[in-house]
Amino acid sequence: MSTPVPPLDDLHALLPDTVRRVVERETPIPTIAERAKALAAAHPELVRADIGQIAGVDASIEVLYGPPVGLEPLRAALAETWSRVFGGSGEISSPIGARNVTVCSGAAEGLSLLFRCFGSGRVVGLPRGHWENYLNGVDLAGGRSVIVEFFDARGALDAEGLARRIREEKIAALVANFPCNPTGAVLDHEEAARLAAVARDTGVVIIADEVYARLRYDGVAPVSLVAHAPGHAVAIGSASKEYLLPGARVGYVVSARAQLTDIVLRRLVRANTASPNVLGQQRLLDLLQRDLVDLRAGRDAALLGRVRDEMRRRRDALVTVLARHGMEPVGRAHRKPEGTIFLMASVPAWFRGSDEDFAKTALERCIVSVIPGAAFGLPGAVRLSYGTMTPPDCERLDTNLTRLQASIVTEPSPAAS
Ligand SMILES: Cc1ncc(COP(=O)(O)O)c(C=O)c1O
C-alpha cells in the first residue's frame, strides 16, 4: 500500500478555492516593484513610478512598507534561531532557511490566515482548555470548531482517543497549543513524536500555536511539532511573549515546506495587511541578533533565559499562594503547569459558587481579576496570568484572598453579592 502524500506536500489539493484564487491571481504591482527594485540597484537611471507611498519629503520620519513576508534579515534570524532551538530533534536534521518563515502582524494574523487555508468549510479540532480567540478565527474562516481531548483522566497523552475523534468528526485541522494557554500544559519530545504519528495516521494538518514554546520551566528542551511532523504541522511564533513586544505586532509562521511560507502566505499577507510592522520587526531583529550570539556560542540566550527564569519564579510564588487558599492547579491532571504565563486554578471549596461567580466577586471586591474557566471550556476553575505579577502583587494576592475568605464565611451566598 502506498503511503499517502502528507497534506503540506500537496497544497494545491488542500487549499480552498478562495485561497487558491488569491494565490494564483496575477498581481502586477508587486511583480513590477520587485523587478524594478532589482534593476534600480544596478541602473540608477531607472525612474521608479510604481511605488504607492510618499517618499522624499522628510526622509527622517519615513517608515516605508516592507516585504509582505517580512524583512529578509529578520526572516533569516528567525530561521536560524528556530533551527538552533528546535532543529536536531524529531525529523528535521538540517537547518531551515529564511524561505521557511513568514513574518506577520502578530501570531493572531498567522493563525487567522492558517484557519483560512486549512479550516475554511472544514472541521477544526480545538483542545479542551483553549485560547478563546481560536473560535473567532475558525468562525471567520467559515470553519466549524469541535472540542477534542488531548489527555486522558490520568493526564497521559491519549493518542488513540485523539485519532479516533479526528476520524469520527472528520477533523481536517487540529490546533495544538503547547505550552498551553490557559493551563500551562507542555509536551515532551516523546509525546510530540506520538502526536506526529497521529497526524501521519489520520492525515490531519496540525496548526501548532507555539507562541510560548521557550517559556517552559521543567528543564526539557523546547519542542516544536514542525520538527516532528514536517509534512503535517505548521508552527506559529510571536515576539509578543518571549520577547516582551506585544505592541510591536510581530508574529511568524514556520513551515518545513517553503511553498507555504514563501509563496502562499506571501500572497495572503499582502492581501490581508500588505506587510507586518517594520518598526516592530527592527526591534525584534535587534533582540534576536543578541540572542543568536549566545546560541551560536552554545549558551542559553540571555534575554530569553532572564524572561523564562523570572516567569518560573512568578509561577512558583503564585502556586504557593494559591495552595495556601485551597486553589489547586487544574488542566493536565496531576501535572504542574510547566509553561506560558498562565495557570488554571480550582475555585476554592470555601467559596461555594461557580467559576463565573468567583471571577465576578473577586473582581468587584478588588481581590484579583481572573478569567472564568467556562470561557476556555474548563468550568470550575479560573485562569490567572502571572505575566505581570511581581512579588509584591503576589503578597497582596495572599492578603486579599485571606480577606475574601474571611468575608465569605460570614455570608450565606457569595454568588448573590
Ligand atoms: C495561545 C496564544 N496564541 C496567540 C496569541 C496572540 O499573540 P500575538 O500577540 O502574537 O498576536 C496569544 C495571545 O495572548 C496566545 O495566548
The ligand as a MOL file (V3000), in Angstrom:
LIG
                    3D

  0  0  0     0  0            999 V3000
M  V30 BEGIN CTAB
M  V30 COUNTS 16 16 0 0 0
M  V30 BEGIN ATOM
M  V30 1 C -2.0510 30.9620 22.7220 0
M  V30 2 C -1.9330 32.3000 22.0750 0
M  V30 3 N -1.7700 32.3690 20.7500 0
M  V30 4 C -1.6530 33.5420 20.1110 0
M  V30 5 C -1.7140 34.7350 20.8050 0
M  V30 6 C -1.6120 36.0220 20.0230 0
M  V30 7 O -0.3140 36.5150 20.0180 0
M  V30 8 P 0.1090 37.8280 19.1920 0
M  V30 9 O 0.1940 38.9430 20.1760 0
M  V30 10 O 1.4400 37.4980 18.6160 0
M  V30 11 O -0.9210 38.0740 18.1570 0
M  V30 12 C -1.8960 34.7160 22.1830 0
M  V30 13 C -2.0000 35.9710 22.9460 0
M  V30 14 O -2.4020 36.0210 24.0780 0
M  V30 15 C -1.9870 33.4670 22.8420 0
M  V30 16 O -2.1410 33.3700 24.1630 0
M  V30 END ATOM
M  V30 BEGIN BOND
M  V30 1 1 1 2
M  V30 2 1 2 3
M  V30 3 2 2 15
M  V30 4 2 3 4
M  V30 5 1 4 5
M  V30 6 1 5 6
M  V30 7 2 5 12
M  V30 8 1 6 7
M  V30 9 1 7 8
M  V30 10 2 8 9
M  V30 11 1 8 10
M  V30 12 1 8 11
M  V30 13 1 12 13
M  V30 14 1 12 15
M  V30 15 2 13 14
M  V30 16 1 15 16
M  V30 END BOND
M  V30 END CTAB
M  END
